[in-house]
């Protein structure tokens, strides 16, 4: 490996790491109590919130795992996944969930999703149940973030993957433990800028190496692959439209029920920030997610033995001949994507475990300083556990990134999405319906993981199964709610009163 090229790539990494640590230290003064440490004092502006949402959404799982696997499977039609992420996972999520989440969580004084369920339905047991689900199923998702970096670092630096895990873990711990949510949000913004620039540069370089977009598309149209349909991988909907739709549902609608994503709406500052944030988040998703899947769609043009090396080798194979500076940008791009999601996940996990399980249950009167210390210790604990699982998975080489993430997303979104959405809009939603949805989502995904052969063929994939659990919740919640006793009217009237408060705005904002 050329020493000059290595120096360039290492220097870029050192600068990147230095900036992340500096931000964490500078944001320490914004993390003096639980509210500021977990939610940034509910005063985060549109740009930081939108980029925090987007960078928590897209990680190495997307860039290396999903883009490689689904690009190989669907060809350029995989771009629809990125478009779905932008329109459903970002635009509609902000429009439908953003404002109501911000209002009702402030009214109830909640900082986490389990705390919201507990207070919305006046049920401490529901709060504990949601906490346990988050604790169990965020860990495999967190572990999956490291796996996308293994081949990339081996290609760029020729170093063992374990050192990559250690470095990423230590750096994330430093700035999250020191600076809390605000450090995460600021670093997410910086990392988001890197992701935007990086993905555009990579797509341009990769396609240029294939003779340009038109030439690459013509080559892809001649690839037979696993499909009997001529030109399937260059077609509008690809070789398998049903499976493509399942992936779009899981990766787009799934964000509506993920606690680390919904938590971004808790912290946003005001109405103006929500409107701006909606646009910024959608554009960010369109470029990053759309770009990743579009790039992955050309994976079959590169020499990769998927049967031997796995889907996770596809994107690194597309990048290995790029110039040193661009490879350095790609490494930082994927690091940025992974670290932003990792920081969001461990902050969500530690705050949930501290505020919803330990506080009031294990420790009855937990002082604020103790809560802060406990969350910081648990952040380190979650990072270490997820890194350990990632190393074991890497050594065993048994589960692809997409499957690992699919199980986690399917269980979390299958359990939370429908009851959360209905509870924001429909007073008739009951505690029993929420419990049934929790149980259904978790049970189906666990069974899919341990006994998938008993499932119908179309549900054996954790991707399809996860999409099924989410959609089933939209049937389960209303039916069970109508069959079970109504919630107490006075509790609901008080909770929903936050939506009825009258405010004065200028005529340029709202017509008479």
C-alpha positions, 0 to 999 in steps of 0.5 A: 500500500502506498505510504502517501495514500496511507498517510492521507487516509490516517490524517483524515481519520485523526482530524475527524476523531479530533472534531468529534471529541472537541464537540463532546467537550464543548457541549458538556455545559449543556448536559448539567441535568437529566432533561438537558442530557437526554433531550437537549432541554427541548430547545434543539433547532430544525437543522440539528434535529433534522440531521440528528433524525437522518443520521440516526436513520442511516448507518453502515447497515444501510450503506454496506449491508442493505445497499449491497444486498438489495442492490444485488437483489433488485438492481436499480429498482432498489432506489425505490427503497431510498425514495420510500425512506424519504417520503414515508420514513421522513416526510410523512413521519414528521408531518404525522408524528412530529407536532403531536409528539412534541406537544403530548410528551411535554404535556405528560412530562415524558422523556422516553417512549416507555415513559410515554406509554406508562403515562398515556395509559396510566400503566406502570407495567406498560412502561416496564414492558416497553423498557424491556423490549427496547433493552433487548432488541436495541442491542442486536441493532446496535451490534449490527452497526459495527459489522458494516465497517469490517470489510471497508477498514480491511480494504482501506487500512489492512487492519483487523476489524476488532481494532475498528470496533474498539476505536469506534466504541471508545470515541462514541463513549467519550462524546456521548458520555461527556456531552449527552444529547447536544453533543450527539446532535452537533456531531450528527450535523457534522457527520450528516454534511460528510454523508451528503458530500461523500455519497454524491462523490462516490456515486459519480466516481463509481459510475464514471469508472463504468463509462457513465450512467447510461453505459452502466445501465446498459451493462446492467440490462445484460446481466441475467443473474438469478432472474429469467426476465431479460433486463430485470436488474435495469427495470423500473420495479426489478425482478421481485416487486413483492419483496421490494415492497416489503423492504420499503415498508420495513425500512420506511414505515418502521421508523415510526415505531423506533424509540431512538427516532421518535425521541428526536421529536421530543427535543425540537424547539418550536413550530417553525423548527418542525416545518423547516425540519420536515423539509431538511430531513426529507431532502437529506433522506432523498440524497443519502438513502436514495444515493446509497440504494442507487449505488448498490443497484450497480453491484452486479457489474463488479466481480464479487462471489456473493456465495463465498464472500457474502452480500457485505462484500459488494459495496467494498468491491465497488470502492476498492479502486477509488483514489486514496482521498475518496476512499478516505472520504468513504471511510469517514462517511461510513464511520459518520453514519454508524457513529451517529446511529450508535450514539442515538441508540446507546443514549436511548437505551441508557436513558430508558433503562435508567428512567423507566426501569431502575428509577422508581422500581429498583431505586425508589428515590433516585436523585438527579445526580445519581440518574446522570451517573447511572446513564453515563455508566450504562452508555459505556455498558451498552457500547461494550456489550454491542461491540462484544456481540459484533466481534462474536458475530464477525468471528462466527460469520453466521448472520448478514447485517440485513437479517440482524437489523431486520429482526430488531426493527421488526420487533421494535416497530411491530410492537410500538408503531401501531399503538403509538400512532393510534394513541396520538390521535385516537382517545379510544386506544386502550392499554389492552390493545397496546399490550396485545400489540407488544406481545404479537410483534415480539413473539412473531419476530422471536419465532421467526428467528428460532423457528422460521421453517414453520412460517409460510415461505413468504414470511421466513425472511425477517424483512418480510416478517418485520413488515408483516408485524407492523401492518398487523398492528394496524388491525390489532390495535383498533379491534382490541381497543373496541372490544375492551373497556374504554379508558377513563374520560377525565384522564384522556381529556386532560392529556388531549387538552394540549392539542386544543390550546389556542395560540396567536399567529401572524396571518402570513402563517395561517389564513383567516 
